[in-house]
Amino acid sequence: MWIIDNGRMNIFDPNLPQLCPPKLLVYDIRKRRMVRVHTFPNDVASNSTAFLNDIVIDSSADDSDEWFAYISDSSRAGAIVVYDYKQDRSHRY
C-alpha cells in the first residue's frame, strides 16, 4: 500500500503548524510492516505549500526496482512529482 503524508493536519489552514515534511510511505500489507519511507526534499514538495493529492503506481515490472510513483501536487505552483523506487529519489516536473 502506498500512502501520501502531506505533513499537515489541515492543508487549507495556513496558520496550522507543519507536523512533519511531506513523505511517501510504502507498507507491505501481507507482512504487516513498513517497507519504505521517503521524505520529499523541500524543492520537490514544499513543507509549507505542497498539496500532494493523487498517486498512480507504475508496477508493471515484476521487479520492484523498476517501480515508479506519479503524484499530483495540486498547490498553486502545480506539478507532477515522480518517485523512483530503485533510486529512492523524487523529482518535480
Secondary structure, DSSP 8 states (H G I E B T S, - for coil): -EEEE-S-S-TT-TTS---S--EEEEEETTTTEEEEEEE--TTTS-TTT--EEEEEEE--SSSGGG-EEEEEE-SSS-EEEEEETTTTEEEE-
